[in-house]
Amino acid sequence: MCGIEYHRHLGNTLANFTSIITLELSNNNIGGTIPDNLPVTIQRFFLSGNQLSGSLPSTLSTLTLLTDMSLSSNRLSGDIPDVFSALTGLINLDFSSNNLTGPLPPSMGNLKALTTLHIQDNQISGTLNVLQDLPLKDLNIQNNLFSGPVPPKLFNVPNFQRDGNPFNTSIAPSPLPAAPAPSPSLSPSIGHVPSKEPTKSPDVPNGNSPASGNHTIWTVKFVGYILVGVVSAVVIVLMVMFCVSKHKDRKSKKEIRKSKKDVYPKNKIGREPQRLGEAKIKEVPEMKEHLVKPMNTVEKASNVVSNSSEELKVNASMKAPNVAYNAKEREATLYSPMRAVAGVITKKQKEHVIDMGKSDDFVEEPLRLPQSVAPRTEKVTVSPSVRTKKGRVPSLGKIDLRTTVKSFSVASLQQYTNSFSEENLIRDSRFGKVYLAELPDGEILEVLKIDIDNSRVPVDVFLELVVNISELSHPNILALVGYCAEFEQRLLVYEHCSKMTLHDELHYVDEPSNALSWNARLQVAVEAAKALQYLHDGRQPPLVHQNFEPSVVLLNSTLAVQISECGLASLSQLSGSLHALFHYEAPEVHESRSFSDRSDVYSFGVVMLELLTGREPYDSSRPRAEQHLVRWASTQLYDIDAISKMVDPLIRGQCSEKALSRFADVIGSCIQPEPEFRPPMSEVVQALTRMVSDATKASM
């Protein structure tokens, strides 16, 4: 674009462009501030990965046609302005990784089309109430300063990430039933309550109580109920003893004590306690089965049940069966959450292999337990068979994933890549960074560490993607070796082809003598075309690359070609992340995001133009009429004199006019505005193969 100075600032001339629909300037080291005078025609606005500072302009409110906006990974600061009232068509919004502060503006509640909102890694405060009625499917608010309770509606968002915020997440328990004799056997579980603490009635906390007041009141209530139960049991025992004593005809205390030991077996009244004693012998196994045995689970988890408390429970039930029944019922009411937690802990203690895929699913659907008893899962090792939240390996057809590709652990990949160091970084991909990995046996691989935006796909969906990519088998397609799906990471391990890409060879040549020759460019075009033909014709259904550009064309030392990122386009669709090639996109993609095999053909035609001219698809340093390569060249591709002038000076004189004309004809057919007029890749391969054959014969 005219007036934009890359690596510096945007300037104030953007408003002069009255027909801009998509502005894609991500990852260009642009500094300065976002200009106030933005074109009101913008629908897609991408400035992520730059060095922009200052605050968000209030003139964003004028972009009423906006559908997608990403300003992530900059240095923007200040409050988010209240500018969203008229942006009712906004679908995807990304302000992540900045220094934004203050609360969310009220006008955000008007974004009735918003499905993706990323505002993580800022300092935004306040509550989330303004978001609760939006149709969100992907919400990331991690690492901010949000407080207050989370609106219940937000828990229905399919992908809701909220860690790293000081939310008030305490949950008030349900009122406890006022049974006369609660089970006292669990009283040792409240080990943190001092034994000398006076008993007091559980008052309702006033408005000045801290957030933890609910938990404290619950504890006091619980201790109070236990003490009431113990006192009730003692009173019942005393009443029974009092009734017995009334039948002793005013015996002395000494005789009463003796009657408890000797007289009861010798009189009618004494035989009643004996029958109770017999009942005790018969009923204890039953009571242990119903009252003591269920507590073994809790005892294993927390070691809180003592023998004395068990005996007290049995004796209380012996003296007053109705009270024992109520105690058992209250035990089930009060401690069913604790049993569930204990069951989880016990199960995890028995399992030495923790399924990290299930951990990923827990992130999407948090376990609904009170925070005070929520279990912690210790991650020890990782099973190569990643499971879903239902505990089943996802259905992946007849393909055995463990035999087709290798499962790597995060720890091993960290070791092989030197902890993903900058020294091992070989290139940036639209889906993440690619690192060189050296295995202990000396084998060299490369690891695509998928970025956060694209790693949000569920584990089972990611594994299906891995299976589909592993089925690709062509000499000109980079082969998948393995994968990793641990610790909420998504990584793909490939064979290593080269650090060099076609983009490097065309646009970063240090010496003219090292430039790609005409014959080499023809060969690169043929091999890349064969890879796309395989994706379109060798797969059912056809696989569209969607991201074809020179940076995905890898060249080794012999100029053999391998295409990377095949099969990864669905990551963007599944995660909702925004990727735009802009200058390589076909018109129908630019307008409606409609991809097909013919949109790949258009992208291939743009790459062929780069091979012919040595120019990038957009170059702001050139005269205005020549800045857009396709627009400038498309009107000259059928004029041999014009073609001769537009040829890359580094290869001028290496090919005949006839060869140039035939090459230009293929380009012209590929970059037709209407997809139905573009040829299939099979015809492109045939035309280029004939040209390579003719060039080989001419050089002999």
Buried (B, 14 or more C-beta within 10 A) or exposed (E): BEEBEEEEBBEEEBBEBEEBEBBBBBBBEBBBBBBEEBBBBBBBBBBBBBBBBEBBBEBBBBBBBBBBBBBBBBEBBEBBBEBBBBBEBBBBBBBBBBEBBBBBBEBBBBBEBBBBBBBBBBEBBBBBBBBBEBEBBBBBBBBBBBBBBBBEBBEEBEBBBBEBBEBEEBEEBEEBEEBBBBBBBBBBBEEEBEEEEEEEEBEEBEEEEEBEBBBEBBBBBBBBBBBBBBEBBEEBBEEBEEEBBEEBEEBEEEBBEEBBEEBBEEEEBBEBBEEEEEEBEEBBEEBEEBBBEBBEBBBBBBEBBEEEBBEBBBBBBBBBEEBBBBBBBBBEEBBEBBBBBBBBBBEBEEEEEBBBBBBBBEBBEEEEBBEBEBBEBEEEEBBBBBBBBEEEBBEBEEBEBEEBBBBBBBEBBBBBBBEBEEEBBBBEBBBBBBBBBBEEEEEEBBBBBBBBBBBBBBBBBBBBBBBBBBEBEBEBBBBBBBBBBBEBBBBBBBEBBBBBBBBBBBBEBEEEEEBBEBBBBBBBBBBBBBBBBBBBBBBEEEBBBBBBBBBBBBBEEEBBBBBBBBBBBBBBEBBBBBBBBBBBBBBBBBEEBEBBBBBBBBBBBBBBBBBBBBBBBBBEEBEEEBBBBBEBBBEBBEEBEEBBEBBBEBBEEBBEEEBBBBBBEBBBBBBBEEBEEBBBBEBBBBBBBEBBEBBEEEEE
